[in-house]
Every structure is written in structure tokens, then in C-alpha cells.
Amino acid sequence: MLRTMMLAAGLLWLATAGFAQKGTLTKVPEKTRAANPKGYVEYLPPGFDDSGAKKYPVLYWLHGLNDAGMGTASSLDKILNVQICQWLKTHSADFIVLAPQDPSGYWNGNASITNFITWATDHYKAVIEPGQQHLAGLSAGGYAIRDMIVANSDVYKSFSTLTLMSTNLAAAVPKVQQIVDNKQYVWIHQGEDDVVPNLVSDVAGFHSALYKLDATRARMTVYKNLGHEAWECVYNAQGMNTAQVTDAINGTPCYQWNKNDPDGDWFEWMKACGKTPMNATAPNVLRLSAMPDVSKAIVNTSVGRIVSNGARPTTFSLPAGITDNAKFKIAGDQLIIAETLTAGTYTVTIEAKNSAGSFRQEFSIILAEGGVVGIEGAERQGMIVHPNPVQGSTLYISFNREPLRFDAAEVVSTTGARRTVPVTSATAKNEVTLALDNIPAGTYILRLLKGGVLVLQQRFIRY
């Protein structure tokens, strides 16, 4: 049993154990546990049950060039004291995390990591859920994933998600069909300021090719003012609070990761995308994020990108006979204008469906002067704009959940004119005020932004 092996060899391993609700991190040098072919750091979640009665998702974390080593007790400190392992010392995840160390730092092609995964799959077979295997790699570790995509081995096909960070993916562009055939999901994290050979252009081609085949299986989030260290935003969910590129790249939209993400964090996204979903759930949250650079509301214009929580795969549709659904259509994960529309507010009801059930949510699409002004839905996110209508010069925004993080606000008129308004924190922790001086009576859209990215918006009236 796994428990017997762990106890018998425990004195030989250097372990960093947490307390009560923390998991356990253990350094496992090469050849010290059932002839493990690589030294690695093992993370076991709080309350770990090694009896086989409970199955866990497993995440393989592949380091970059600077953390190469021979997998000895001392060299594994490079893995233990950085990135995801350092974070797991004070945080918890319900995953088994295995972070192997590679002597070359470049993983010596596909076979190096494949051999370790083959060993780990057998060693942890009592506790790993086969349909919940996930792979993440940063920089050179991402090159290992790239090589695995190209090789398309049976070991590689068992993975549900691939998270690539700061990695040149040009060589894998011809292999994107395999991602779809293997029913895998990819989330690319990239720094806008990264340099050769890991430029945004070196990953955008792969993302664009996969997105065109199946938009629901491809995500690329590009962080502003970050270079090669983009991976630091992933495991701790700080990417939600980091300014991101909103423009389309190669004609393909970037994925806007923010506080309103239906999955919550990266770990929840991975579980939702498992070949065997853990506690498979039906969708119960939908998000429709505005597409960048939509200046004209013309036929076949993409209005927004649809995202839901719940087990994947998920399909989106517009149920017939409901409000303004006939005026729009869905292609992949995008809501698209289907007929010529005049200025006004249009209500659509989107249905998300997966193997566990379905869910419907209503959205208001606001058009002005032939352009998409915004997508309304603030109340669903726990934001209250009051008083509405407003007669004075102060508008209050209260939050009945966690306070929303934003750093700018603008008011958009029905003619499309935009005006920035000052934001001031109110006495209450969960409330801010907006000054509406010099804004005449009328109907407006309030837009809240962080780092130039639209967070939420809401319609209001001023008398």
C-alpha cells in the first residue's frame, strides 16, 4: 500500500509538513521510492486518504530551465522553494501535485517526462482518478508539453488539460487537431513583454489554429507589463487581478480572466475539464464578456464570448421564442448579431448544457449609434447602483458580496459619447461613490474598468 511505503521510507525523505488544514509537501529524491526515475516534490492534499476509497485529480508541474537539477535531496530545494510548491506551503488544493526535476532543464524531448508519468501513474494508481490528469509547464517545461503534443503518445492522450506558460508553441501548430480529437483543453498564459523565443506571436498562432477548430477548448490570457514570469499569475489566481490584453490577436480573442470567472480559479477550471468530471455539475453561472474592438452592430459581428461553470464539454444555444433571441445566433462560444439592429436594448436568454444538466441566463445587449455599448448584468454579480434614477450629483455603488476591484469608471450616453468619472471610496468597506458633475439628464451605461479591462457595467438614469 502507498501508506506503508510512505511510512517505511519516511526517515529517508526530507519533508515539509503543514498543520491541520494544510497539505503535505515531500521531497522524493531519485531512486528512493519504488525506483522513481526522477526526483520530485510531492504534494498531498489535506486529509489525504491513501486507502483507495477516494480518488484525486493529479497535476504534473514542469519547471523551467533555471530549476534544473539531478533530483537529489539538495537540488530538489529548487523546486520546493519556488512557484507552486512555495505557494502550497501556505495554501491548499484538492489535487495531488507532482513536480519532477529534470537534469537538462529542457526535459530531453518527449521520453523524459513520459517515463516519469508512466511510473507515477502506476505508483499512485490507487488514488489517482484516471480521468483527472492535468499537465502544466512553464518556459522549458512548456517545451516538454509541446514535444508531447507533437508525439501524441498514449500517455499524453490521457491528459485532460494542458497549461502552457511563456512557451514557444510554433512547432505544435500543425498538431492542433489532435487536441480536439483527444478531447483536451488548453489554457495559455503569456506575458506581453516576453522576448525571443517566447514572444506573444510565438504562441498566438497555436491558439488561433486551435480556437478556429473548437473555440471551447482554447484559452489564451496575455498579461500586460509582464515578461517571462507570467506563470506567477496562474496557480495563485493573481491573473484575475492583473491587467490583460483585450485586443484580438491574429483575429482570435484573448480570454479575459477576472473576478467574475465562472470557474473561480485555475484548479476549478482543470477539474471542470476532466475526461471524468469530479462531482460533475450542471452549469449554474454564465458570463458574457464584451468582445474587443466591436464598433459597429452589424450582421455577423461578434458581441461577446460566453463562458460557464460546470463540467465540460458544454454547448451554448439560444432557445427559440424567447425575447430577442431570434435577432442573434451562437457560433462556438460567441454571441453574434444575426440581423440589422437599431439603437436600443435587446434581451437574450442563453442556455448552457452539459452531461449533468442545463441552465439559462438572461443578458441585456445595449446598442447605441450602431455600436455595442455594453452587456448588462451587474445585479447578478452582487453590485447595486443606487439611487437609480439619480437626481443629485452622486451615484453610489454597493456590493453585497466581496468588493469589486476596479480602478476607473466611465459613463456612456445613448449616442455613444464616453466620459470618465472620478471614483471615491465611501465610509463603508463595500461601497464607492461616483461624481456625476456636468453630466446632463438622460439614460447612461456605467462601465467599471481595471487596467483598461471592462469588469462590469450597469444602466442608470439621471433626472
C-alpha positions in Angstrom: 0.0 0.0 0.0 1.0 3.6 -0.6 0.7 4.3 3.1 3.2 1.5 4.0 5.8 2.7 1.6 5.4 6.3 2.8 5.9 5.3 6.4 8.8 2.9 5.8 10.8 5.3 3.8 9.7 8.5 5.7 13.0 8.9 7.5 14.9 8.9 4.3 13.0 11.8 2.8 13.0 15.5 3.7 9.5 16.7 4.2 7.8 20.0 4.8 4.5 19.2 6.5 1.8 21.7 7.2 -0.7 21.9 10.0 -4.4 21.0 10.3 -5.9 22.1 7.1 -2.7 22.3 5.1 -1.5 19.6 2.7 1.9 17.9 2.9 5.0 18.6 0.7 7.7 16.0 0.5 10.9 15.9 -1.4 11.4 12.5 -3.1 15.0 12.1 -4.4 15.6 10.0 -7.5 15.5 6.2 -7.0 14.3 6.4 -3.3 10.7 5.4 -3.8 10.0 2.3 -5.9 12.9 3.2 -8.3 11.3 6.6 -9.2 13.1 7.7 -12.4 13.2 11.3 -11.4 13.5 13.2 -8.2 10.3 15.1 -7.5 8.3 17.1 -4.9 5.0 15.6 -3.9 2.1 17.5 -2.6 -0.8 15.6 -0.9 -3.9 17.5 -0.1 -5.3 18.0 3.5 -6.9 14.8 4.9 -5.3 12.7 2.2 -6.8 9.2 2.1 -4.4 6.6 0.7 -6.7 3.6 1.1 -8.1 3.9 -2.4 -11.5 4.7 -1.2 -11.1 8.3 -2.6 -9.7 9.3 -5.9 -7.9 12.6 -6.5 -7.1 14.7 -9.6 -3.3 14.9 -10.3 -1.4 17.8 -11.6 2.1 17.5 -13.0 4.1 20.7 -12.8 7.1 21.0 -15.1 9.7 23.6 -14.1 11.7 25.9 -16.3 15.4 25.9 -17.2 16.7 27.7 -14.1 15.4 24.9 -11.8 17.2 22.0 -13.5 18.9 19.5 -11.2 19.8 15.9 -10.6 16.8 15.2 -8.4 18.8 14.8 -5.2 17.6 15.9 -1.8 19.5 19.2 -2.0 18.8 20.0 -5.7 15.0 19.5 -5.1 15.1 22.6 -2.9 15.0 24.5 -6.2 11.5 23.0 -6.8 10.3 23.0 -3.2 11.1 26.7 -2.6 9.6 28.4 -5.7 6.4 28.8 -7.6 3.6 26.4 -6.9 5.3 24.4 -4.2 6.2 27.5 -2.3 2.6 28.6 -2.6 1.3 25.2 -1.4 3.2 25.7 1.9 0.6 28.2 3.0 -2.4 27.3 0.7 -4.3 24.2 -0.1 -5.5 22.4 -3.2 -7.6 19.3 -3.5 -5.1 17.9 -6.1 -2.1 15.6 -5.8 0.7 17.7 -7.3 3.8 16.1 -8.6 6.7 18.4 -9.6 9.6 16.4 -11.1 13.1 17.8 -11.6 14.9 17.4 -15.0 18.7 17.4 -15.2 18.8 19.2 -18.5 16.1 21.7 -17.8 14.8 21.0 -21.3 13.4 17.6 -20.5 15.4 15.9 -23.3 12.4 15.6 -25.5 9.1 13.7 -25.0 10.5 10.5 -23.5 12.0 12.1 -20.3 8.7 13.3 -18.8 6.7 10.4 -20.4 8.8 7.9 -18.4 8.2 9.7 -15.2 4.4 9.9 -15.8 4.3 6.2 -16.6 6.0 5.5 -13.3 3.8 7.8 -11.4 0.6 6.5 -12.9 1.5 3.0 -11.6 2.8 4.2 -8.3 -0.3 6.3 -7.4 -2.8 4.2 -9.3 -4.8 3.5 -6.1 -5.5 7.2 -5.5 -5.4 9.0 -8.9 -8.6 9.5 -10.8 -7.6 8.5 -14.4 -10.0 11.0 -16.0 -8.5 13.8 -14.0 -4.9 14.1 -15.1 -3.5 17.6 -15.8 -0.2 18.9 -17.1 1.3 22.4 -16.7 4.7 23.6 -17.8 6.5 27.0 -17.7 9.1 28.0 -20.2 11.3 25.0 -20.9 8.7 22.8 -19.0 6.2 24.0 -21.6 8.5 22.8 -24.3 8.2 19.3 -22.8 4.4 19.6 -23.2 4.9 20.9 -26.8 7.0 17.9 -27.6 4.3 15.6 -26.1 1.7 17.3 -28.3 3.8 16.6 -31.3 4.5 13.0 -30.3 0.8 12.3 -29.4 1.6 9.2 -27.3 -1.0 7.2 -25.4 0.5 8.5 -22.2 0.0 12.1 -23.4 -3.6 11.4 -24.6 -4.7 10.5 -21.0 -4.3 14.2 -20.0 -7.4 16.4 -19.9 -5.9 19.8 -19.7 -2.6 21.4 -20.8 -1.5 24.7 -19.3 1.4 26.3 -21.1 3.2 29.4 -19.7 5.7 31.5 -21.5 6.4 28.8 -24.1 7.1 28.9 -27.9 4.4 26.7 -29.5 5.1 27.3 -33.2 6.2 23.6 -33.7 2.9 22.3 -32.4 0.6 24.4 -34.7 0.2 21.5 -37.3 -1.0 19.2 -34.4 -3.9 21.2 -33.1 -6.4 18.7 -34.5 -5.0 16.2 -32.0 -6.1 18.4 -29.1 -9.7 18.2 -30.3 -9.5 14.5 -31.1 -8.1 13.8 -27.7 -10.9 15.9 -26.0 -8.3 18.1 -24.3 -8.4 21.7 -23.2 -5.6 24.2 -23.4 -5.0 27.4 -21.4 -2.0 29.5 -22.5 -0.6 32.2 -20.1 1.7 34.7 -21.7 3.5 37.9 -20.8 3.0 40.7 -23.3 6.6 41.8 -22.8 8.2 38.4 -23.1 11.2 38.2 -25.5 12.6 35.9 -28.2 12.0 32.9 -28.5 8.8 33.2 -26.4 7.1 36.2 -28.0 3.3 36.5 -28.0 3.5 35.8 -31.7 5.2 32.5 -31.0 2.1 31.2 -29.1 -0.7 33.1 -30.8 -0.5 31.0 -34.0 -1.2 27.8 -32.0 -4.0 29.4 -30.0 -5.6 30.8 -33.2 -5.4 27.5 -35.0 -7.0 25.6 -32.1 -9.6 28.2 -31.5 -10.8 28.0 -35.1 -11.3 24.2 -34.8 -13.1 24.3 -31.4 -13.3 27.6 -29.5 -14.4 26.0 -26.3 -11.1 24.1 -26.0 -8.8 27.1 -26.4 -7.9 29.9 -24.0 -5.0 32.4 -24.2 -4.6 35.1 -21.5 -1.9 37.7 -22.2 -0.8 39.9 -19.2 0.3 43.5 -19.7 3.6 44.7 -18.2 4.8 41.1 -17.6 7.5 39.2 -19.3 8.7 35.7 -18.9 7.4 35.4 -15.4 3.8 35.1 -16.4 3.4 31.8 -14.6 3.4 33.6 -11.3 -0.2 34.7 -12.1 -1.6 31.2 -12.6 -1.6 28.9 -9.6 -2.4 31.7 -7.1 -5.2 33.2 -9.3 -3.5 36.6 -9.3 -4.1 36.7 -13.1 -7.6 37.8 -12.2 -6.2 41.0 -10.7 -3.6 41.6 -13.4 -4.1 43.9 -16.4 -4.6 41.9 -19.6 -4.5 42.4 -23.3 -8.1 42.8 -24.6 -7.4 43.1 -28.3 -7.9 40.1 -30.6 -4.6 38.6 -31.8 -4.5 37.0 -35.2 -8.2 37.7 -35.3 -8.7 35.5 -32.3 -9.9 36.9 -28.9 -7.8 36.6 -25.8 -9.5 35.1 -22.7 -10.3 37.7 -20.1 -9.7 36.2 -16.7 -11.3 38.2 -13.9 -13.1 38.1 -10.6 -16.3 37.1 -12.3 -14.9 34.0 -13.9 -17.5 31.2 -13.5 -14.8 28.6 -12.6 -13.4 30.6 -9.7 -9.7 29.7 -10.2 -7.3 27.6 -12.3 -7.8 24.4 -10.2 -11.6 24.5 -10.7 -11.1 25.0 -14.5 -9.0 21.9 -14.6 -11.4 19.8 -12.7 -14.3 21.0 -14.8 -12.4 19.9 -18.0 -11.6 16.4 -16.8 -12.3 13.5 -19.0 -14.2 12.2 -16.0 -15.5 15.3 -14.2 -15.2 15.3 -10.4 -18.6 15.6 -8.9 -20.0 16.6 -12.3 -22.3 19.6 -12.0 -24.7 21.3 -14.4 -23.9 24.9 -15.3 -25.4 27.5 -12.9 -23.4 30.5 -13.8 -23.0 32.1 -17.3 -20.7 35.0 -18.2 -21.0 37.0 -21.4 -17.9 39.2 -21.8 -17.8 42.0 -24.4 -15.6 41.3 -27.4 -12.8 43.8 -28.1 -13.0 46.4 -30.8 -16.7 46.0 -31.5 -17.5 49.4 -33.0 -20.5 48.5 -35.3 -23.5 46.5 -34.6 -23.8 44.9 -38.0 -24.8 41.4 -39.1 -22.2 38.7 -38.2 -20.5 41.0 -35.6 -19.4 39.0 -32.5 -20.9 40.7 -29.4 -19.4 38.7 -26.6 -17.7 35.5 -25.6 -19.8 33.0 -23.5 -18.3 31.1 -20.5 -20.0 28.9 -18.0 -19.1 26.8 -15.0 -19.9 23.2 -14.6 -18.5 20.1 -16.2 -17.1 20.2 -19.8 -17.9 19.8 -22.6 -20.6 22.5 -22.6 -22.7 23.7 -25.5 -24.4 27.0 -25.8 -27.7 27.8 -27.5 -30.4 30.5 -27.9 -33.8 28.8 -27.1 -36.4 29.7 -29.7 -39.3 32.0 -29.0 -37.7 33.8 -26.1 -37.4 37.7 -26.1 -34.9 38.8 -28.7 -33.1 35.5 -29.3 -34.0 35.4 -33.0 -32.0 38.5 -33.6 -28.8 36.8 -32.5 -27.0 33.5 -33.1 -24.2 31.5 -31.5 -21.1 30.2 -33.1 -18.8 28.2 -30.8 -18.5 30.3 -27.7 -19.5 33.6 -29.3 -22.8 35.5 -29.4 -23.2 37.0 -32.9 -25.7 39.6 -34.3 -27.9 37.8 -36.8 -29.8 40.7 -38.3 -29.6 44.5 -38.7 -30.4 46.2 -35.4 -31.2 49.8 -34.4 -30.1 51.5 -31.2 -31.8 50.1 -28.1 -31.6 47.4 -25.5 -32.0 43.8 -26.6 -32.6 40.9 -24.2 -31.2 37.4 -24.9 -31.5 34.2 -23.0 -28.5 31.9 -23.4 -28.7 28.2 -22.4 -25.7 26.2 -21.4 -26.0 22.4 -21.4 -23.6 19.6 -20.4 -23.9 16.0 -19.4 -25.2 16.9 -15.9 -28.0 19.3 -16.9 -28.7 22.8 -18.4 -29.0 26.4 -17.2 -30.5 29.5 -18.7 -29.4 33.1 -18.0 -30.7 36.4 -19.4 -28.5 39.2 -20.7 -29.2 42.7 -22.0 -27.2 43.9 -25.1 -27.1 47.6 -25.3 -26.6 49.3 -28.7 -26.2 53.0 -29.4 -25.4 54.7 -32.7 -24.8 51.3 -34.4 -22.2 50.2 -31.9 -22.3 47.8 -28.9 -22.1 50.0 -25.8 -22.2 47.1 -23.4 -23.6 44.0 -21.8 -25.7 44.5 -18.7 -25.7 42.2 -15.8 -24.3 43.9 -12.7 -27.0 42.8 -10.3 -26.1 39.2 -11.0 -22.6 39.9 -9.7 -23.8 41.4 -6.5 -23.4 45.1 -7.5 -26.1 47.6 -6.6 -26.1 51.0 -8.3 -28.2 53.5 -6.3 -30.1 55.7 -6.3 -31.4 54.7 -9.8 -32.7 57.0 -11.1 -30.4 59.6 -9.6 -31.3 63.2 -9.1 -28.2 64.6 -7.4 -24.6 64.5 -8.5 -23.5 61.4 -6.6 -24.0 57.8 -7.6 -23.3 55.0 -5.1 -22.1 51.5 -5.9 -22.6 48.9 -3.2 -21.5 45.3 -3.1 -23.4 42.7 -1.3 -20.6 40.2 -1.9 -16.8 40.7 -1.9 -16.0 44.3 -3.0 -15.3 44.6 -6.7 -11.8 45.6 -7.7 -11.7 48.4 -10.4 -9.6 51.5 -10.9 -11.6 53.6 -13.4 -15.2 54.3 -14.3 -16.8 55.9 -17.3 -20.3 56.9 -18.3 -21.5 56.2 -21.8 -24.5 58.1 -23.3 -27.0 56.6 -25.7 -25.2 58.4 -28.5 -22.0 56.6 -27.6 -20.2 59.6 -26.1 -17.9 58.5 -23.2 -16.8 60.5 -20.2 -14.5 59.4 -17.3 -16.0 60.0 -13.8 -14.0 60.2 -10.6 -14.2 57.3 -8.1 -14.1 57.8 -4.3 -14.2 55.2 -1.6 -17.1 55.7 0.8 -17.0 55.1 4.5 -18.5 51.6 4.1 -16.0 49.0 3.1 -18.2 47.7 0.4 -19.2 51.0 -1.2 -17.8 53.6 -3.5 -19.1 56.9 -4.9 -19.1 58.4 -8.4 -19.3 62.1 -9.1 -21.7 62.9 -11.9 -21.0 66.7 -12.1 -21.6 68.2 -15.6 -23.4 65.1 -16.8 -26.9 66.1 -18.1 -30.2 64.3 -17.6 -30.5 61.1 -19.6 -30.0 57.4 -19.8 -26.5 56.1 -19.4 -24.3 53.0 -19.2 -21.9 52.9 -16.3 -18.7 51.0 -17.1 -16.2 49.9 -14.5 -12.7 49.0 -15.6 -9.5 47.6 -14.2 -6.3 48.1 -16.1 -8.3 49.1 -19.1 -10.4 45.8 -19.0 -14.2 46.0 -18.6 -15.2 44.5 -15.3 -18.9 45.3 -15.1 -21.4 47.7 -16.4 -24.9 48.8 -15.5 -27.6 51.1 -16.9 -28.8 54.1 -14.9 -30.9 57.1 -15.4 -30.2 60.7 -14.3 -33.0 63.2 -14.0 
